[in-house]
Amino acid sequence: MLQGIVYHKLLPFDTVLMDSWYATNNLMQYIEALGKYYYCPLKRNRLVTDYSQTI
């Protein structure tokens, strides 16, 4: 779905809003590679590294 919006429909957007069900590492890395921002709630069982602390 996201690829269709980016490459086929060419809709302009800056941010991706998604449910916690879609909050996977691969999808978030793909969104970052597109140069977009994402917002999603995370489930308690997700492991997260806060890279902003290392900058």
ABEGO torsion letter per residue (X at the ends): XAAAAAAAAGBBBABBBBBAAABBAAAAAAAAAAGBBBBBBBBAABBBBBAAAAX
